[in-house]
Amino acid sequence: MPDLFIFYQDVIQVILVSVLLKNLRVAGIMTSSNGPPDLKSGEKHHVFMSHGSSDQERALEILEKLEKKGFKCCYPNRDFQPGMPVLKLIIEGIQNSQKVVLLVSKNFLKSSYMEFEVAEASRKMYSEKKVTLIPLLMDVDIVDVPTSIKAVNCIEMRKAGWFDRLIEGLKDAPFLRNLA
């Protein structure tokens, strides 16, 4: 009889832990380690991809790898409705995405939309008080990057393991404390 009691006690513990983990995932406190985090109400994408016009090929390579891993990505050249005001679409794309990935290159730094996209992504990060901006440094050194971008920890694509770091950054959304 005691063995049966111990068996049922273990079963109940397993059930309670699974219910707790499910509730943490639903609440957005914890995500499944096997894939991207769940999209919450109002979110359509995990990632908004921002890049300079001549970096389109590299951006598409990254996007393809992310989408194969289950991330839903907003890619302006593919997903924006033709004829709509571009600034409005950028705002909506950023607001409807969990994270903004900036593919920072020499070309991106010359882009007419760069400052606007960085400002909108930063505004989202500070208003939501959580990490939402991930800069990927493609062909630039950190010293050449504007303060508005390097104020956030950047991933250098020239270093091994950069894509794994990106995936981890997309999965984890720690809350920021004491943001003005």
VOKOL-393140 format. One line per 5 residues: for each residue x, y, z of N, C-alpha, C, O, CB. Coordinates in Angstrom, 1 decimal, decimal comma. Glycine has a CB too. Example, Ala and Ser with C-alpha at 12.3 -4.5 7.8 and 13.67 -1.06 7.14 Angstrom:
REM residues 2
13,2/-5,7/7,8/12,3/-4,5/7,8/13,2/-3,3/7,8/14,2/-3,3/8,5/11,3/-4,5/9,0  12,8/-2,2/7,1/13,7/-1,1/7,1/12,9/0,0/7,9/13,4/1,1/8,0/14,1/-0,6/5,7
//
This chain:
REM residues 180
0,8/-1,2/0,0/0,0/0,0/0,0/0,9/1,3/0,0/0,5/2,2/-0,7/-0,9/0,0/1,2  2,0/1,4/0,8/2,8/2,6/0,8/3,4/2,8/-0,6/3,5/4,0/-1,0/3,9/2,5/1,8  3,7/1,8/-1,4/4,3/2,0/-2,7/3,3/2,6/-3,6/3,6/3,5/-4,4/4,7/0,6/-3,3  2,0/2,2/-3,5/0,9/2,8/-4,3/0,8/4,3/-4,0/0,6/5,2/-4,8/-0,4/2,1/-4,1  0,8/4,6/-2,7/0,7/6,0/-2,2/1,8/6,9/-2,8/1,6/8,0/-3,3/0,7/6,1/-0,7
3,1/6,3/-2,8/4,2/7,1/-3,3/4,1/7,3/-4,8/4,4/8,3/-5,4/5,6/6,3/-3,0  3,5/6,2/-5,5/3,3/6,3/-7,0/2,3/7,5/-7,3/2,6/8,3/-8,1/2,8/5,0/-7,5  1,2/7,5/-6,6/0,2/8,5/-6,8/0,7/9,9/-6,4/0,4/10,9/-7,1/-1,1/8,2/-6,1  1,5/10,0/-5,4/2,1/11,2/-5,0/3,0/11,8/-6,1/3,0/13,0/-6,4/2,9/11,1/-3,7  3,8/10,9/-6,7/4,7/11,3/-7,8/3,9/11,7/-9,1/4,2/12,7/-9,7/5,6/10,1/-8,2
2,8/11,0/-9,3/1,9/11,4/-10,5/1,3/12,8/-10,2/1,3/13,6/-11,2/0,8/10,4/-10,6  0,9/13,0/-9,1/0,3/14,4/-8,7/1,3/15,5/-8,9/1,0/16,5/-9,4/-0,3/14,4/-7,3  2,5/15,2/-8,4/3,6/16,2/-8,6/3,9/16,5/-10,1/4,0/17,7/-10,4/4,9/15,7/-7,9  3,9/15,5/-10,9/4,2/15,7/-12,3/3,0/16,5/-12,9/3,3/17,4/-13,7/4,3/14,3/-13,1  1,8/16,2/-12,6/0,7/17,0/-13,1/0,7/18,4/-12,6/0,5/19,3/-13,4/-0,7/16,3/-12,6
1,0/18,7/-11,4/1,1/20,0/-10,9/2,2/20,8/-11,5/2,0/22,0/-11,9/1,3/20,0/-9,3  3,4/20,2/-11,8/4,5/20,9/-12,4/4,1/21,2/-13,9/4,3/22,3/-14,3/5,8/20,0/-12,4  3,4/20,3/-14,6/3,0/20,6/-16,0/2,0/21,7/-16,0/2,1/22,5/-16,9/2,4/19,4/-16,6  1,1/21,7/-15,1/0,1/22,8/-15,1/0,8/24,1/-14,8/0,4/25,2/-15,4/-1,0/22,5/-14,0  1,7/24,2/-13,9/2,4/25,4/-13,5/3,2/25,9/-14,7/3,2/27,1/-15,0/3,4/25,1/-12,4
3,9/25,0/-15,4/4,7/25,4/-16,6/3,8/25,9/-17,7/4,1/26,9/-18,3/5,5/24,2/-17,1  2,7/25,3/-17,9/1,7/25,7/-18,9/1,2/27,1/-18,6/1,1/28,0/-19,5/0,5/24,8/-19,0  0,9/27,4/-17,3/0,4/28,7/-16,9/1,5/29,8/-17,0/1,2/30,9/-17,4/-0,1/28,7/-15,4  2,7/29,4/-16,8/3,8/30,4/-17,0/4,0/30,7/-18,4/4,3/31,9/-18,8/5,1/29,8/-16,4  3,8/29,7/-19,3/3,9/30,0/-20,7/2,8/30,9/-21,2/3,0/31,9/-22,0/3,9/28,7/-21,6
1,6/30,6/-20,8/0,4/31,4/-21,1/0,6/32,8/-20,7/0,2/33,8/-21,4/-0,9/30,7/-20,6  1,1/33,0/-19,5/1,3/34,3/-18,9/2,5/35,1/-19,6/2,7/36,3/-19,3/1,5/34,2/-17,4  3,2/34,4/-20,4/4,4/35,0/-21,1/5,6/35,1/-20,2/6,6/35,8/-20,6/4,0/36,4/-21,5  5,6/34,4/-19,1/6,7/34,5/-18,2/7,8/33,5/-18,6/9,0/33,7/-18,4/6,3/34,2/-16,7  7,3/32,4/-19,2/8,3/31,4/-19,7/7,8/30,9/-21,0/6,6/30,9/-21,3/8,3/30,2/-18,7
8,8/30,6/-21,9/8,5/30,1/-23,2/9,0/28,7/-23,4/9,9/28,3/-22,7/9,0/31,0/-24,3  8,5/28,0/-24,4/9,0/26,7/-24,7/10,4/26,8/-25,3/10,6/27,7/-26,1/8,1/25,9/-25,7  11,3/26,0/-24,9/12,7/26,1/-25,3/12,8/25,5/-26,7/13,9/25,7/-27,4/13,6/25,4/-24,4  11,8/24,8/-27,2/11,9/24,1/-28,5/11,6/25,0/-29,7/11,9/24,7/-30,8/11,1/23,0/-28,6  11,0/26,2/-29,5/10,6/27,0/-30,6/10,5/28,5/-30,1/10,9/28,8/-29,0/9,3/26,5/-31,2
9,9/29,3/-31,0/9,7/30,7/-30,6/8,7/30,9/-29,6/7,8/30,0/-29,4/9,3/31,5/-31,9  8,7/32,0/-28,9/7,7/32,2/-27,9/6,3/32,4/-28,5/6,2/32,7/-29,7/8,0/33,5/-27,0  5,3/32,2/-27,7/3,9/32,3/-28,2/3,7/33,8/-28,5/4,2/34,7/-27,8/2,9/31,8/-27,2  2,9/34,1/-29,5/2,5/35,4/-29,8/1,4/35,8/-28,9/0,4/35,1/-28,7/2,1/35,6/-31,3  1,5/37,0/-28,3/0,4/37,5/-27,4/-0,6/38,3/-28,2/-0,4/38,6/-29,3/1,1/38,3/-26,3
-1,7/38,7/-27,5/-2,7/39,5/-28,1/-2,1/40,7/-28,7/-1,4/41,4/-28,1/-3,8/39,8/-27,0  -2,5/41,0/-30,0/-2,0/42,1/-30,7/-0,7/41,9/-31,4/-0,3/42,8/-32,3/-1,9/43,3/-29,7  -0,1/40,8/-31,2/1,2/40,5/-31,9/0,9/39,6/-33,1/0,2/38,6/-33,0/2,2/39,8/-31,0  1,5/40,0/-34,2/1,4/39,2/-35,5/2,7/38,5/-35,8/2,7/37,5/-36,5/0,9/40,1/-36,6  3,8/39,1/-35,4/5,1/38,5/-35,7/6,0/38,5/-34,5/5,8/39,2/-33,5/5,7/39,4/-36,8
7,0/37,6/-34,6/8,0/37,5/-33,6/9,1/38,6/-33,9/9,7/39,1/-33,0/8,7/36,1/-33,6  9,3/38,8/-35,2/10,4/39,6/-35,7/10,0/40,6/-36,7/9,3/40,3/-37,7/11,6/38,8/-36,2  10,4/41,9/-36,5/10,4/42,9/-37,6/11,8/43,0/-38,1/12,7/43,4/-37,3/9,7/44,3/-37,1  12,1/42,8/-39,4/13,5/42,9/-39,9/13,7/44,2/-40,6/13,0/44,6/-41,5/13,7/41,7/-40,9  14,7/44,9/-40,1/15,0/46,2/-40,7/16,5/46,1/-41,3/17,4/45,6/-40,6/14,9/47,4/-39,6
16,6/46,6/-42,5/17,9/46,6/-43,2/18,0/47,6/-44,2/17,0/48,2/-44,6/18,2/45,2/-43,8  19,3/47,9/-44,7/19,5/48,8/-45,8/19,1/48,1/-47,1/19,1/46,9/-47,2/20,9/49,3/-45,8  18,8/48,9/-48,1/18,3/48,4/-49,4/19,3/47,4/-50,1/18,9/46,4/-50,7/18,0/49,5/-50,3  20,6/47,7/-50,0/21,5/46,8/-50,7/21,9/45,5/-49,8/22,7/44,7/-50,2/22,8/47,5/-51,0  21,3/45,4/-48,6/21,5/44,3/-47,8/20,4/43,3/-47,8/20,2/42,4/-47,0/21,7/44,7/-46,3
19,5/43,4/-48,9/18,3/42,6/-49,0/18,6/41,1/-49,0/18,0/40,3/-48,4/17,5/43,0/-50,2  19,7/40,7/-49,8/20,0/39,3/-49,9/20,4/38,7/-48,6/19,9/37,6/-48,2/21,1/39,1/-50,9  21,2/39,4/-47,8/21,6/38,9/-46,5/20,4/38,8/-45,5/20,3/37,9/-44,8/22,7/39,8/-45,9  19,5/39,8/-45,6/18,4/39,9/-44,8/17,4/38,7/-45,1/16,9/38,1/-44,1/17,6/41,2/-44,9  17,3/38,4/-46,3/16,4/37,2/-46,7/17,0/35,9/-46,2/16,3/35,0/-45,9/16,3/37,2/-48,2
18,4/35,8/-46,3/19,0/34,6/-45,7/18,7/34,4/-44,3/18,3/33,3/-43,8/20,5/34,6/-46,0  18,8/35,5/-43,5/18,5/35,4/-42,1/17,0/35,1/-41,8/16,7/34,3/-41,0/18,9/36,7/-41,4  16,2/35,8/-42,6/14,7/35,6/-42,5/14,4/34,1/-42,7/13,6/33,6/-42,0/14,0/36,5/-43,4  14,9/33,6/-43,8/14,6/32,2/-44,1/15,0/31,2/-43,0/14,3/30,3/-42,7/15,4/31,8/-45,4  16,2/31,4/-42,4/16,6/30,6/-41,3/15,7/30,7/-40,1/15,4/29,8/-39,4/18,1/30,9/-40,9
15,3/32,0/-39,8/14,4/32,2/-38,7/13,0/31,5/-38,9/12,5/30,9/-38,0/14,2/33,7/-38,4  12,5/31,7/-40,1/11,2/31,1/-40,4/11,2/29,6/-40,4/10,2/28,9/-40,1/10,7/31,6/-41,8  12,4/29,0/-40,8/12,5/27,5/-40,7/12,5/27,1/-39,3/12,1/25,9/-39,0/13,8/27,1/-41,4  12,8/27,9/-38,3/12,8/27,6/-36,9/11,5/27,9/-36,3/11,3/27,8/-35,1/13,9/28,3/-36,2  10,5/28,4/-37,1/9,2/28,6/-36,6/8,8/30,1/-36,2/7,7/30,4/-35,8/8,9/27,8/-35,4
9,8/31,0/-36,4/9,5/32,4/-36,1/8,7/33,0/-37,3/9,0/32,8/-38,4/10,9/33,2/-35,9  7,7/33,8/-36,9/6,9/34,6/-37,9/7,6/35,9/-38,0/7,8/36,6/-37,0/5,4/34,7/-37,4  8,0/36,3/-39,2/8,7/37,5/-39,5/8,0/38,5/-40,3/7,3/38,1/-41,3/10,1/37,1/-40,1  8,1/39,7/-40,0/7,6/40,8/-40,8/8,7/41,4/-41,6/9,7/42,0/-41,1/6,9/41,9/-39,9  8,7/41,2/-42,9/9,7/41,7/-43,8/9,1/42,8/-44,7/8,3/42,4/-45,6/10,3/40,5/-44,6
9,4/44,0/-44,5/8,8/45,1/-45,3/8,7/44,9/-46,8/7,6/45,1/-47,3/9,5/46,4/-45,0  9,7/44,4/-47,4/9,7/44,3/-48,9/8,7/43,2/-49,3/8,3/43,2/-50,5/11,1/43,9/-49,4  8,4/42,3/-48,4/7,5/41,2/-48,8/6,1/41,4/-48,2/5,1/41,1/-48,8/8,0/39,9/-48,2  6,0/42,0/-47,0/4,8/42,0/-46,2/4,0/43,3/-46,2/2,8/43,4/-45,8/5,0/41,6/-44,8  4,6/44,4/-46,6/3,9/45,7/-46,6/3,0/45,8/-47,8/3,3/45,4/-48,9/4,9/46,9/-46,6
1,8/46,4/-47,5/0,8/46,5/-48,6/1,2/47,7/-49,5/1,5/48,8/-49,0/-0,6/46,8/-47,9  1,3/47,4/-50,8/1,6/48,5/-51,8/0,7/49,6/-51,7/-0,6/49,4/-51,5/1,7/47,9/-53,2  1,2/50,8/-51,8/0,3/52,0/-51,9/0,1/52,7/-50,5/-0,5/53,8/-50,5/-0,9/51,7/-52,5  0,4/52,0/-49,5/0,2/52,5/-48,1/1,4/53,4/-47,7/2,5/53,2/-48,2/0,0/51,4/-47,1  1,2/54,4/-46,8/2,3/55,2/-46,4/3,3/54,4/-45,6/3,0/53,7/-44,7/1,7/56,4/-45,4
4,6/54,5/-46,0/5,7/53,7/-45,5/5,9/53,9/-44,0/6,0/52,9/-43,3/6,9/54,0/-46,2  5,8/55,1/-43,5/6,1/55,3/-42,1/5,0/54,7/-41,2/5,2/54,2/-40,2/6,1/56,9/-41,8  3,7/54,8/-41,7/2,6/54,1/-41,0/2,8/52,6/-41,0/2,6/52,0/-39,9/1,3/54,4/-41,7  3,3/52,0/-42,1/3,5/50,6/-42,1/4,7/50,2/-41,2/4,6/49,1/-40,6/3,8/50,1/-43,6  5,7/51,0/-41,1/6,9/50,7/-40,2/6,4/50,7/-38,8/6,7/49,8/-38,0/8,0/51,8/-40,4
5,6/51,7/-38,4/5,1/51,8/-37,0/4,3/50,5/-36,7/4,5/49,9/-35,7/4,3/53,1/-36,8  3,3/50,2/-37,6/2,5/49,0/-37,4/3,3/47,7/-37,3/3,1/46,9/-36,5/1,4/48,9/-38,5  4,3/47,6/-38,2/5,1/46,4/-38,3/5,9/46,3/-37,0/6,0/45,1/-36,4/6,1/46,5/-39,4  6,5/47,3/-36,5/7,2/47,3/-35,2/6,3/47,0/-34,0/6,6/46,2/-33,2/8,0/48,6/-35,0  5,2/47,7/-34,0/4,3/47,5/-32,9/3,6/46,1/-32,8/3,3/45,7/-31,7/3,2/48,6/-32,9
3,5/45,5/-34,0/2,9/44,2/-34,0/3,9/43,1/-33,9/3,5/41,9/-34,1/2,1/44,1/-35,3  5,1/43,4/-33,6/6,2/42,4/-33,5/6,8/42,4/-32,1/6,8/43,4/-31,5/7,3/42,6/-34,6  7,2/41,2/-31,7/7,8/41,1/-30,4/9,2/41,7/-30,3/9,5/42,4/-29,4/7,9/39,6/-30,0  10,0/41,6/-31,4/11,3/42,1/-31,4/11,6/42,8/-32,8/11,0/42,4/-33,8/12,4/40,9/-31,2  12,5/43,7/-32,7/13,0/44,4/-34,0/14,5/44,0/-34,1/15,3/44,2/-33,3/12,8/45,9/-33,9
14,8/43,4/-35,3/16,2/43,0/-35,6/16,7/44,0/-36,6/16,1/44,2/-37,7/16,3/41,6/-36,1  17,7/44,7/-36,2/18,4/45,7/-37,1/19,6/45,0/-37,8/20,5/44,7/-37,1/18,8/47,0/-36,4  19,6/44,9/-39,1/20,8/44,4/-39,8/21,6/45,6/-40,1/21,5/46,3/-41,1/20,4/43,6/-41,1  22,6/45,9/-39,2/23,3/47,2/-39,2/24,6/47,0/-40,1/25,5/46,2/-39,8/23,8/47,6/-37,8  24,6/47,7/-41,2/25,7/47,7/-42,1/26,0/49,2/-42,5/25,3/50,1/-42,1/25,4/46,9/-43,4
27,1/49,4/-43,2/27,4/50,7/-43,7/26,3/51,3/-44,5/25,9/52,5/-44,4/28,7/50,7/-44,6  25,6/50,4/-45,3/24,5/50,9/-46,1/23,3/51,2/-45,2/22,6/52,2/-45,5/24,1/49,7/-47,1  23,0/50,4/-44,2/21,9/50,7/-43,3/22,1/52,0/-42,6/21,1/52,8/-42,5/21,8/49,6/-42,2  23,3/52,4/-42,2/23,5/53,6/-41,5/23,3/54,8/-42,4/23,1/56,0/-41,9/25,0/53,7/-41,0  23,2/54,6/-43,8/22,9/55,7/-44,7/21,5/55,7/-45,1/21,0/56,7/-45,8/23,8/55,5/-46,0
20,7/54,8/-44,6/19,3/54,6/-45,0/18,5/55,8/-44,5/18,7/56,3/-43,4/18,7/53,3/-44,5  17,6/56,3/-45,3/16,7/57,4/-44,9/15,7/57,0/-43,8/15,2/57,9/-43,1/15,9/57,9/-46,2  15,4/55,7/-43,7/14,5/55,2/-42,7/15,1/54,8/-41,4/14,5/54,5/-40,4/13,6/54,1/-43,2  16,5/54,7/-41,4/17,2/54,1/-40,3/16,9/54,8/-39,0/16,5/54,1/-38,0/18,7/54,2/-40,5  17,0/56,1/-38,9/16,8/56,8/-37,7/15,4/56,6/-37,2/15,1/56,5/-36,0/17,1/58,3/-37,9
14,4/56,7/-38,1/13,0/56,5/-37,7/12,8/55,1/-37,1/12,1/55,0/-36,1/12,1/56,7/-38,9  13,3/54,1/-37,8/13,1/52,7/-37,3/13,7/52,5/-36,0/13,2/51,8/-35,1/13,6/51,7/-38,3  14,9/53,0/-35,8/15,6/52,9/-34,5/14,9/53,6/-33,4/14,7/53,1/-32,3/17,1/53,4/-34,6  14,4/54,8/-33,7/13,6/55,6/-32,7/12,3/54,9/-32,4/12,0/54,8/-31,2/13,3/57,0/-33,3  11,6/54,3/-33,3/10,4/53,6/-33,1/10,6/52,4/-32,3/9,9/52,0/-31,3/9,6/53,3/-34,4
11,7/51,6/-32,6/12,0/50,4/-31,9/12,4/50,7/-30,4/12,1/50,0/-29,5/13,1/49,6/-32,6  13,2/51,8/-30,3/13,6/52,2/-28,9/12,4/52,7/-28,1/12,3/52,4/-26,9/14,6/53,4/-29,0  11,5/53,4/-28,7/10,3/53,8/-28,0/9,5/52,6/-27,5/9,0/52,6/-26,4/9,4/54,7/-28,9  9,4/51,6/-28,4/8,6/50,4/-28,0/9,3/49,7/-26,8/8,7/49,3/-25,9/8,6/49,4/-29,2  10,7/49,6/-26,9/11,4/49,0/-25,8/11,2/49,7/-24,5/11,0/49,1/-23,4/12,9/49,0/-26,1
11,3/51,0/-24,5/11,1/51,8/-23,2/9,6/51,8/-22,8/9,4/51,8/-21,5/11,6/53,2/-23,4  8,7/51,8/-23,7/7,3/51,9/-23,2/6,9/50,5/-22,7/6,1/50,4/-21,7/6,4/52,3/-24,4  7,4/49,4/-23,3/7,0/48,1/-22,8/7,9/47,6/-21,7/7,7/46,6/-21,0/7,0/47,1/-23,9  9,0/48,3/-21,5/10,0/48,0/-20,4/10,5/46,6/-20,6/10,7/45,8/-19,6/9,4/48,2/-19,0  10,8/46,2/-21,8/11,4/44,9/-22,0/12,3/44,9/-23,3/12,1/45,8/-24,1/10,4/43,7/-22,1
13,2/44,0/-23,4/14,1/44,0/-24,5/13,4/43,7/-25,8/12,8/42,6/-25,9/15,3/42,9/-24,3  13,4/44,6/-26,7/12,7/44,4/-28,0/13,6/44,7/-29,2/13,2/44,4/-30,3/11,4/45,2/-28,1  14,8/45,2/-29,0/15,6/45,7/-30,1/16,9/44,8/-30,1/17,6/44,8/-29,1/16,0/47,2/-29,9  17,2/44,2/-31,2/18,4/43,4/-31,3/19,2/43,8/-32,6/18,8/43,5/-33,7/18,1/41,9/-31,4  20,3/44,6/-32,4/21,1/45,0/-33,5/22,1/43,9/-33,9/22,8/43,4/-33,1/21,9/46,3/-33,2
22,2/43,6/-35,2/23,2/42,7/-35,7/24,2/43,5/-36,5/23,8/44,1/-37,5/22,5/41,6/-36,7  25,4/43,5/-36,1/26,5/44,3/-36,8/27,0/43,5/-37,9/27,7/42,4/-37,7/27,6/44,8/-35,8  26,8/43,9/-39,1/27,2/43,1/-40,3/28,6/43,4/-40,7/29,5/42,6/-40,6/26,2/43,4/-41,4  28,8/44,6/-41,2/30,2/45,0/-41,7/30,7/46,3/-41,1/31,5/47,0/-41,7/30,1/45,2/-43,2  30,2/46,6/-39,9/30,6/47,8/-39,2/31,2/47,4/-37,8/30,8/46,4/-37,2/29,4/48,8/-39,0
32,1/48,3/-37,3/32,6/48,1/-36,0/31,7/48,9/-35,0/31,1/49,9/-35,4/34,1/48,6/-35,9  31,7/48,5/-33,8/30,8/49,1/-32,8/31,2/50,6/-32,6/30,3/51,4/-32,3/31,0/48,5/-31,4  32,4/51,0/-32,8/32,8/52,4/-32,7/32,1/53,3/-33,8/32,0/54,5/-33,6/34,3/52,6/-32,7  31,8/52,7/-34,9/31,2/53,4/-36,0/29,6/53,5/-36,0/29,0/54,1/-36,8/31,6/52,8/-37,3  29,1/52,8/-35,0/27,6/52,7/-34,8/27,1/53,9/-34,0/27,7/54,2/-33,0/27,2/51,4/-34,2
26,0/54,5/-34,4/25,4/55,6/-33,6/25,0/55,2/-32,2/24,7/54,0/-32,0/24,2/56,2/-34,3  25,1/56,1/-31,3/24,8/55,8/-29,9/23,4/55,2/-29,7/23,2/54,4/-28,9/24,9/57,1/-29,0  22,5/55,7/-30,6/21,1/55,2/-30,5/21,0/53,7/-30,7/20,0/53,0/-30,2/20,2/55,9/-31,5  22,0/53,1/-31,4/22,0/51,7/-31,7/22,9/51,0/-30,6/22,5/50,0/-30,1/22,5/51,4/-33,1  24,1/51,5/-30,4/25,0/50,8/-29,5/24,6/51,0/-28,0/25,3/50,5/-27,2/26,4/51,3/-29,7
23,6/51,7/-27,8/23,1/51,8/-26,4/22,5/50,4/-26,0/22,2/50,2/-24,8/22,0/52,9/-26,3  22,2/49,6/-27,0/21,7/48,2/-26,7/22,8/47,2/-27,1/23,6/47,5/-28,0/20,4/48,0/-27,6  22,9/46,2/-26,3/24,0/45,2/-26,6/23,8/44,6/-28,0/22,7/44,1/-28,4/23,9/44,0/-25,6  24,8/44,7/-28,8/24,8/44,3/-30,2/25,4/42,9/-30,4/26,2/42,4/-29,6/25,5/45,3/-31,1  25,0/42,2/-31,5/25,6/40,9/-31,9/26,4/41,2/-33,1/26,0/41,7/-34,1/24,5/39,9/-32,1
27,7/40,8/-33,0/28,6/41,0/-34,1/28,5/39,7/-35,0/28,9/38,6/-34,5/30,1/41,2/-33,6  28,1/39,9/-36,2/27,9/38,8/-37,1/29,3/38,2/-37,6/29,3/37,1/-38,1/27,1/39,2/-38,3  30,4/38,9/-37,4/31,7/38,4/-37,8/32,2/37,4/-36,7/33,2/36,7/-37,0/32,7/39,5/-37,9  31,5/37,2/-35,6/31,9/36,3/-34,6/31,1/35,0/-34,7/30,0/35,0/-35,0/31,8/36,9/-33,2  31,8/33,9/-34,4/31,2/32,6/-34,4/30,0/32,6/-33,4/30,1/33,2/-32,3/32,2/31,4/-34,1
29,0/31,8/-33,8/27,8/31,7/-32,9/26,9/32,8/-32,8/26,0/32,8/-32,0/28,3/31,4/-31,5  27,0/33,8/-33,8/26,1/34,9/-33,8/24,6/34,5/-34,0/23,7/35,1/-33,3/26,5/35,9/-34,9  24,4/33,5/-34,8/23,0/33,2/-35,1/22,3/32,5/-33,8/21,2/32,8/-33,6/22,9/32,2/-36,3  23,1/31,7/-33,1/22,6/31,1/-31,9/22,3/32,2/-30,9/21,3/32,1/-30,1/23,6/30,1/-31,3  23,1/33,2/-30,8/22,8/34,4/-29,9/21,6/35,1/-30,3/20,8/35,5/-29,4/24,0/35,3/-29,9
21,4/35,3/-31,6/20,1/35,9/-32,1/18,9/35,1/-31,7/17,9/35,7/-31,2/20,2/36,0/-33,6  19,0/33,8/-31,8/17,8/32,9/-31,5/17,5/33,1/-30,0/16,4/33,2/-29,6/18,1/31,4/-31,8  18,6/33,0/-29,2/18,4/33,2/-27,7/17,8/34,6/-27,4/16,9/34,7/-26,5/19,7/33,0/-27,0  18,2/35,6/-28,1/17,7/36,9/-27,8/16,2/37,1/-28,3/15,5/37,8/-27,6/18,5/38,0/-28,6  15,8/36,3/-29,3/14,5/36,4/-29,7/13,5/35,6/-28,8/12,4/35,9/-28,7/14,4/35,8/-31,2
14,1/34,6/-28,2/13,2/33,8/-27,2/13,1/34,4/-25,9/12,0/34,3/-25,3/13,9/32,4/-27,1  14,1/35,1/-25,4/14,1/35,7/-24,1/13,7/37,2/-24,1/14,2/37,9/-24,9/15,4/35,5/-23,4  12,8/37,5/-23,3/12,3/38,9/-23,2/12,3/39,4/-21,8/11,3/39,7/-21,2/10,9/39,1/-23,8  13,6/39,5/-21,2/13,6/40,0/-19,8/13,0/41,4/-19,7/13,2/42,2/-20,5/15,0/39,9/-19,2  12,4/41,6/-18,5/11,8/42,9/-18,3/12,9/43,8/-17,8/13,8/43,4/-17,0/10,7/42,9/-17,2
12,9/45,1/-18,2/13,9/46,0/-17,8/13,4/46,8/-16,6/12,2/47,2/-16,6/14,3/47,0/-19,0  14,3/47,0/-15,7/13,9/47,8/-14,5/14,5/49,2/-14,6/15,5/49,4/-15,2/14,4/47,1/-13,2  13,8/50,1/-13,9/14,2/51,5/-13,7/14,5/52,2/-15,1/15,5/53,0/-15,1/15,5/51,5/-12,9  13,7/52,0/-16,1/13,8/52,8/-17,3/13,1/54,1/-17,2/12,0/54,1/-16,6/13,3/51,9/-18,5  13,7/55,1/-17,7/13,0/56,4/-17,6/11,8/56,5/-18,6/11,2/57,5/-18,7/14,0/57,6/-17,9
//
